[in-house]
Amino acid sequence: MARPAHALIDLDAIRHNYAQAKALSPNSKAIAIIKANAYGHGAVMVGKALSAQADAFGVACLEEALELRESGIENPILLLEGIFEPEELQDVDQHRLMIAVATYRQLQWLLEAKLEHPVDVFLKMDSGMHRLGFAPEETEAVYQQLAQCKQINSVVLMTHFARADEADTSFTEQQVSCFDSAVAHIPAPCALSNSAGILSDAKANQAYIRPGIMLYGATPMGTDHASDALLKPAMSLRSAIFSIRDLPVGERIGYGGRFVCDRPTRVGVVAMGYADGYPRHAVDGTPVWVNGHMSRIIGKVSMDMLTVDLTDLPHIKEGDPVELWGEHVSANLVADHSATIAYTLFTGVTRRVPLRYVNE
Ligand SMILES: *Cc1c(COP(=O)(O)O)cnc(C)c1O
């Protein structure tokens, strides 16, 4: 018997969520964002599962794109951060990758390169996030340089939203109008929305959308948002109860004795800890599903295990299955109890946790 901690990945759920993104923006192509090992879900498996459907894939960097190409994935792939040194352009050329251009250094490398195949470029403009991209007043001149360069096949204009997950859409609308007016005279298609932009009430006209977190079934709009119902959770983080004990009133559980038993307490120990990627900051009361019933964390999460309250679940026995997040407990809810977001939970699952795929 192996340690029971594992993550079940439902590839049908990811295909469903991709189709939902397309349905919300029916006139756009959708670049499925599978950077960071597909947010912890396994980039090659997710890439293969979506290869018949996906208009393109988006990854952070060359290394992530090469992993997909080596596994036989032939869809267009966009490097969202572009290149970090000019030598990477040889692989970009050879593997026919699309690249973001967001800095003058990247622009210069590209204009000076000798490429065999003209490259497709996503020109990034800073419309208010103030992290990457050309200023609105610089964008048209950069576009002209790219448009005149024989090594460039096509240019898409791109920007990124900083606050599209908020109920108040005013900042996103401000970004859209900043972008629209800066590119008004540029004859090129546009790419604006991340998942939050796709799910938000703020609408943008665009040839390409860039869904990420929503593919994995977690809405970035918060636990109560209607978009939760559109999406199917793709990852179910699972383990099992491997020890049970009874403690009298007043005893404390785990490191630091954070939880104090206020009644005779039946404690279940689960084989799942922060070294598996479960958040150490989960507070007492964080929901956990135990074989058909809701339970809660009691005591601090340890490296290899955590403790749950089984006092009201007397029939639960050693070996019973546990879900930490997934179908029964949303990752957003666990994130809310751990001062984080579903993105860090998914990307934080460690290599000690085997990924098992269903509905390949
Ligand atoms: C990661 C990323 C996305 C996807 O964002 P989500 O919030 O996960 O949908 C979209 N665009 C860019 C440029 C990104 O880096």
The ligand as an SDF file (V2000), in Angstrom:
LIG
                    3D

 15 15  0  0  0  0  0  0  0  0999 V2000
   -1.2190   33.8780  -16.5440 C   0  0  0  0  0  0  0  0  0  0  0  0
   -1.7350   34.8020  -17.5790 C   0  0  0  0  0  0  0  0  0  0  0  0
   -3.0650   34.7330  -18.0030 C   0  0  0  0  0  0  0  0  0  0  0  0
   -4.0950   33.8270  -17.3650 C   0  0  0  0  0  0  0  0  0  0  0  0
   -4.5840   34.4430  -16.1840 O   0  0  0  0  0  0  0  0  0  0  0  0
   -5.7730   33.7850  -15.3290 P   0  0  0  0  0  0  0  0  0  0  0  0
   -6.0250   34.7890  -14.2760 O   0  0  0  0  0  0  0  0  0  0  0  0
   -5.2180   32.5220  -14.7630 O   0  0  0  0  0  0  0  0  0  0  0  0
   -6.8770   33.5550  -16.2630 O   0  0  0  0  0  0  0  0  0  0  0  0
   -3.4610   35.5600  -19.0430 C   0  0  0  0  0  0  0  0  0  0  0  0
   -2.5950   36.4130  -19.6160 N   0  0  0  0  0  0  0  0  0  0  0  0
   -1.3070   36.5280  -19.2210 C   0  0  0  0  0  0  0  0  0  0  0  0
   -0.4070   37.4960  -19.8890 C   0  0  0  0  0  0  0  0  0  0  0  0
   -0.8400   35.7240  -18.1870 C   0  0  0  0  0  0  0  0  0  0  0  0
    0.4480   35.8380  -17.7950 O   0  0  0  0  0  0  0  0  0  0  0  0
  1  2  1  0
  2  3  1  0
  2 14  2  0
  3  4  1  0
  3 10  2  0
  4  5  1  0
  5  6  1  0
  6  7  2  0
  6  8  1  0
  6  9  1  0
 10 11  1  0
 11 12  2  0
 12 13  1  0
 12 14  1  0
 14 15  1  0
M  END
$$$$
